[in-house]
Amino acid sequence: MVALGGEVVVVGGVDDVGATVALVEAFAPATQRWRRLSDLPVPLHHANCAVVDGSLVIGGFLIGAAFTPDGRTFRYAPDDDAWREGSPMPDGSQRGAAGAVAHQGSLYVLGGMQAGSVALVSRYDVAGDAWEELAPMPQALDHLSAQAAADRLFVIGGRTDGIGRHTGQVLEFEPASGAFTARAPLPTSRAGFAAAALGDEIVVAGGEGDATTASGVFDEVEVYHPATDSWRAVLPMRTPRHGMGAAVVDGALYVPGGADRQGFAAVATHERFVPSQIAD
């Protein structure tokens, strides 16, 4: 899920009967309406995607019920509502469920899932249509999030080879050196959550792997402030979910879809979080 051209765009996923879809749908907060964009070239889920210089870029994803890793690269141009294929990820680096973040004309893909969790770090130069493998993360993780806030990059949460093996680890990533530096941990350890930068802060909502609830889904919403390296809790989600994304448009964070039970339980719920700490 990304914000593109003033809309919230949802890319692929798994529907309520467990089928992988090629759907791409966009929500315009200004009109409160959804519209269809051009379908993906292939049904996919757990896409590694971000907006780089005005284009939606996917670098790797998972296919089908077997979660087969696929390293194809797709780029969506809003001007002509069309998808184009780029150079694929190098052999051995194909994966989905990674942290993906745009930085200085490139898509960075951190961690992710192949047969299990991986610590790989890859960079895709969008203009040059070229992939480069970088030094790995300190730990293999999937279902994590990578976010840019206050001109810095952060890797948050995730899990290692299993829903219950999640972490609250937060790392700052320096692309030039490849260094990872530990920051204040996420108060509620989790994976498969929604996250996005809202102003100079990062909002983390929901997630999977809560052993204290029957649903296995977290409702906690926590906000990271890079300037003070600190977290604060805000109002919990109205509908606890996991397996979704978040996107910010006009100062509000939108969280559509996801699942309300651990595993597969897709819902069409769509909620918004505003900085005043009131969710509606």
N, C-alpha and C positions, 0 to 999 in steps of 0.2 A: 504494500500500500504506500502511495506517495501523494504529495501535493503537487499538482501540475496545472499551471494556467488558471489559478484561482479555484480549482476543483479538487476534490478528494477522489483519487483513482485507485480502484481495487483490481488486482491483476491475478487471474487464475484462481486456483484453490480447489477445495474438495467440498462438494455440495451435501445436502442433507440425506442423500441416499448412498454416500460414499464414492461417488463418481468424480474423477478429476475433470475440471472444466477448462475451456479456453476463453471463457468470458472475460471481458474487460469493461468495467462500468465506472462512470464518473458521476459524482454528486456535486452540484453547484449550491453552496450555502446561500448564495444571493437569491435563488429562486426556489430552494428546497426541492429540487427535482433531480432525479437520476436519468442518465442517458447511456446508451450503448456506444462504445467505441469499437474499432475493428478488433475482431477476435485475434488472439494469439496465434502464431503459426502452428502451435502444438499445445494440447492440454498439458498443464503443469501445475505443480504446487510447491510451496516452500521456496519461491523464487528469491534470488539475491538481487535486489533491485534498488535503484535510487535515481534521482533526477540529476543529470550532469549537463550543465550549460543548456538548460531548456529542453533536453530530451530525456525520455524515460529509458533507462538502460537496464537490461537484465543480463547478468553474468553468472550462469549456472542455476540449476533448479533440480527438483526431483520429479520423477514420472511414476504414475500409477500406484497401486496398492502395495507394491514391493518397495516403494521409495527408491527407485533406481536413479542414481546420480547421472546427470546430463550436463555437459559443459558448454552447450551452445550459447551464443551471445545474440541477443535481439535488442534492437533499438527502435523506439517508437517516436515518430515525428508528428507532433500535433498539427502542423501546418497542412499535411495531406492525409492525416488519419491512417498512416501506413506503418507497418513493421518491416524492418530490414535486418538481415542476418549479418553478423560480423564474424571476426575470427573467433574460433572456439577456445575455451580454456585449454592449456596444455594437458596432454595425456597424464593421468594420475592425479590431476587437481580438480577434476569434475566433482561438483558437490552442490547441495542445497542446504537450506536451514542455517545459513551463515549470517554473520553480521555484515551488512553492506552499507557503505557511506561514500558520498561524493566529496572529493577534495581536489581543488586546483586542476580541474579538467579530467580527473581520473575517477574510476570506480574502484574502491578498495573492498575486497571480500576477505573477511577474517573468520577463521574457524569453519564450522559447518559439518555436514553429515555425508559420509560415503557408506561403507558397510557399518561403520561406527563413527564416533566423533573424531575430528581431526583438528590439528593446530595450524594448518596451512594459512598463509597470508598471500594474497594475490592482488596485483594491481593491473587494471585495464586502462590503457591510454585511449580515450574515446576518439580523439582526432586522428591519432596514428593507427587505430584499430589493431593494437598490439597488447598482448599479455606479458606480464613479468612476475616471476615468483620471488617473494621476499623472505626474509628470515621468519621462522614460525613464531606463533604465540607461545607463552610459557606453559600453557595447558591446552589440551584438546577439549573443545567445547562445540556444542551445537545448540540451536534454539536460543541464541544470544542476541544482543542488539549492539550495533555500532552507530554512534550518533556524533554529530558535530555541533558544538555549542561554544560560544565565546571564543571563536577562532581556534578551538582545540578539538581533538578527536578522542572519543571515549568508547571503551568496550565494556558492556554491562551484563552481568548475570550469565545464564546459560546452564547447560548440563553436560555431563560426560556419560555417554552410553547408558541412558536410562532416565525415565521420567522423574524418578525420586532422587536422582543423584545431581541435584542442582546446586548452584553457588550464588552467593551474593557479591562475588568479587567484582571490583571496578578497576579497570586499568586505563591509564591515559596512553594513547598511542602517538608516537612521533614518527611520521612517515619518512622524513629525511634520514633519520638514523636507524629506524626500525625498532627503537627502544620502547619498552612497555614499563610504565611506572605505576605502582599500586596507589590507589586513592581510597577515600572513605568508602567502605563497602555498603552495598544496598541493604537497608535495614531488614527487608524481607527477602531472603534467598528464594529464587524462583527462575523459571525458564518459560519460553513460549509466551511471553507477555507482549503487550503493545508499548511502544516508546517513540517519542519524538521530541525534538527541541522546540520549546515554547519560549520565545525571547532568548535570553541568555541562560536558560535553565533546561533541564531534561526531565520530562514526565514519564514515569513508568507505571503502567496500569495492568492489573490482572496477572494472569500467568497460570501455569500448570505445575502440579506436584505438591499440593497442599495435603499433607497426611492428616490434618486435623478436621477436614470436612468430608462429607460423603461424596460431594461432587469432585473433589480433588482440585478445585479451582480457587485461586486467590482472588479476593476483592480489593486488596490494598492498592492504594495509589500513593506513590511517593515521588518527591521532586528533588532533583540534585542541583545544587548551586555551585558551579565550578570555581567562582571567585573565592568562596570560603571553604571549598571542599567539604560540604555538609549536605545532609538530607533532612527533609521534613515530610511528615505525613499530612495529607489532605483528605477530603471526604472520599470514602471508598466508592467503588463502582456501584451503580444501581443494579446492574446485571453482571455479576462476575463472569469473566470469559477468558479464554486462552486461544492461541492459534490465530490471532488476528494482528493487524497492524494499526498504526495511528498516523494521522497526518494533520498538519496545522495550516489553517487558512484564516486570514484576517484575525489573528490573535486568539483563535479557539482551536482546541484539539478534538478531532473527530475520530470515533472508534466504531466502525461498522463491522458486523459479522463476528466470526469466531465461533467458539463452541462453549456451551455452558456446563459440560461435563468433561472430565479427563478422557482423552482419546478423541474419538470422532462423535460429534453431536452438534453439527452446524446449525447456527441460528441466523436470522435476518435482522437481529436487533441492531439499532444504530443510535448511539448516544454521543453527547458532546460534553467536554469539560472546558470551563472558562477560568481564566486566571484568578478570578475573585474567589476561587475555591468552591464554587457552586456548580454542580453538574446538572444538566437538563437534557 
